[in-house]
Amino acid sequence: MVNHSHTSLPVVHSDSSEWSSGEEESAPISKNVPAKIETKKKGKNLTKATETESASQQKKKFKKNVTVCLTNCRYDVVRRIASKFGYKEVGEQDNWNLYWTDLSISIERCKEMKRFQKINHFPGMLEICRKDLLARNLNRMKRLFPKDYNFFPKTWSLPADLGDALTYSRLRKNKTYILKPDAGSQGRGIVITKNLKDIKPSDRVICQVYITRPYLIDGFKFDLRVYTLITSCDPLRIYIYREGLVRFATSRYKEPTGVNITNVFMHLTNYAVNKHSRTYTVDNEAGSKRKLTWLNCYLRSLGHDVEKLWRNIDDVIIKTILSAWPVLKHSYMACFPSHDVIPACCELLGTDIILDKRLNPQILEVNHSPSFHTDTELDCEVKEGLLTDMCAMLNLEQCDKRKVLREDRKRVRERLLQGVNNLNSNEQKNFSECYRNEMKYRGGFRLVFPTMNGDHSYDKFFHQGQASLYCDTASSRARENAQAAFRDEMQLKAKMEAAKRVPSLKPPGKPPKTDSFQTVQVPNLKLQPSPRFTINSFEPQMIVEAEEKERLMRLSQRDYLVRSNGLLEYVYFSMKVNGTLRPQDERKYAIYDKIKTMSDSTIKSQGPAITDLLEGIRKDDGLSHAAPATWNFLSSDRLPPVKDHNNKRKKVNKLTNVKVA
């Protein structure tokens, strides 16, 4: 019989047809039996058959009831594949079979998992998925195995290795460097530079030597997105998917110079960056994103050894994962001590590989949650096939959830009543069955570790020396102390340079030495021109006595000019006519009303006023709509003798006690 639990397999109809033909052949045996008895027997047999069929169908339905939690998953393609397999989506509090999340998992989440549950991340996988931790692990392995770990550019983790990076840049002044945030993604925060002196001592970034001569296709730079599946960490099992993505930059590549060093469309191959370029194209054969199968055909057409290239890529990926294997194993054993039914974790990684001009693969980064957006037809084709083959390999239907829950309740009851904790673990038997199912339904995946030919060349990388992982040595402590001292020195230099940029606000000349209780006498200086530096107006500044005297003198001159030209008088009468004069101002400047009445009484005896003449003109012309404020304002301009008017204005100034400097 065909195992119907694997929904990704095609349904074989030959079994059902043979089973029905067998029933038909067995029917004619009872020819000599009477019809009634025969019908009764047939009815009984049919009822029994229907009961057994219904029971078997219920069992099959129960066994196929696989649930998946997608609460923290934002990709629609994952939900489509889950519904394709008949998985039911549930919440976090339910007894799910698979928990798919785009985030890194916590230890508390792992310890709460039951024996039949599986999660799509390994605890401790951030050791290679964070850029700073990946650099630390690869540098550590390079010190232990210098000839084997030469597949990544020279890397420093700042600010810890800032001194080493600056020393290297001083010795090799023609190098170009790329700075990446230690926990960034999608090309955010990446900077390419030729000078490391501008780096702040507090910046947490990864500094790498930029690969200035990559392998180009049609003049464009590109990288490879290789999908890697880890189904178990003890023993370690690594699969690589045969299909992937080739991501191109959208500007023709040139070696970095001062002109093009800021062109991200030339130097970065991230899809999140290049999709905003005007030259981004969508084409399976000549677009900005293509398949790995296209790349293999292209390289074969040029006469390159594609099999050798993929052996080298496999070797790079295996060694990268082995650099974090001790942490993976330790974290897994600590979080899942009693997980003996199925492996508790699986991990689908997106490994970014770039090829240099000699087709040597160089690892750039490892993504623990690669993007599953299906913006284009190519993305949909690659990623749907990837997730379909992955779900078929996991074989979640083989685990009887109800049976495992009964066993767990029985163990708890025995432990409480008898104090016995018998864990009859069949880990080897169950896990070996899982491994056979993986190989049977691997689809487009190929097993790269352990190797099929029993190669033991990777055994030495499992013995990395625990002291280099968890213990401090004298050299490591000395290096950390030196780095801390260097960082403090850099911060002190930065503060001193910042203090030098702020000039002194004291006037030139050395002031006489005085006690702290005496005031310093500053000589009477002329007004200095505007300083060359910019002063922050939001901070209190020093008051120079000479500048303060000059300011007061200018204020007194302005007051004298305002009053002597009669500006206050004009403003007073215009505000009074318009009704905007406050009572306190009217009382304060009431002297102007007295002056006006005195001038009106003297002018009436001498001749007609200008306003009388204008009033006559207005009546003649019919300008009755004119504003009365204008005529009242002009009423103050009569035709008195100039000398008398000026003498009266001088008396007003004496009455208001104007102090003229």
Salt bridges, closest charged atoms under 4 A:
GLU38 OE2 - LYS42 NZ 3.68
GLU89 OE2 - ARG79 NE 3.64
GLU92 OE1 - ARG109 NH2 2.89
ASP102 OD2 - ARG74 NH1 3.56
GLU127 OE1 - ARG136 NH2 3.01
ASP132 OD2 - ARG130 NH2 2.97
ASP148 OD2 - LYS460 NZ 3.08
ASP182 OD2 - ARG130 NH2 3.63
ASP182 OD2 - ARG204 NE 3.43
ASP223 OD2 - ARG247 NH2 2.73
GLU255 OE2 - ARG213 NE 3.41
GLU307 OE2 - ARG300 NH2 3.34
ASP314 OD2 - ARG446 NH1 2.75
ASP315 OD2 - LYS319 NZ 3.02
ASP340 OD1 - ARG115 NH1 2.87
GLU347 OE2 - HIS121 ND1 2.90
ASP352 OD1 - ARG225 NE 2.64
ASP352 OD1 - ARG247 NH2 3.38
GLU365 OE1 - LYS131 NZ 3.00
ASP379 OD2 - LYS289 NZ 3.13
ASP379 OD1 - LYS383 NZ 3.93
GLU381 OE2 - LYS291 NZ 2.66
GLU384 OE2 - ARG80 NH2 3.02
GLU407 OE1 - ARG115 NH2 3.07
ASP408 OD1 - ARG115 NE 2.89
GLU438 OE1 - ARG237 NE 3.35
ASP459 OD2 - HIS456 ND1 3.19
GLU489 OE2 - LYS493 NZ 3.63
GLU545 OE2 - LYS549 NZ 3.90
GLU548 OE2 - ARG551 NH2 2.45
GLU550 OE2 - ARG554 NE 2.95
ASP559 OD1 - ARG563 NE 3.24
ASP585 OD2 - ARG582 NE 2.95
ASP593 OD2 - LYS576 NZ 3.08
ASP600 OD1 - ARG638 NE 3.03
GLU615 OE2 - ARG618 NH2 2.24
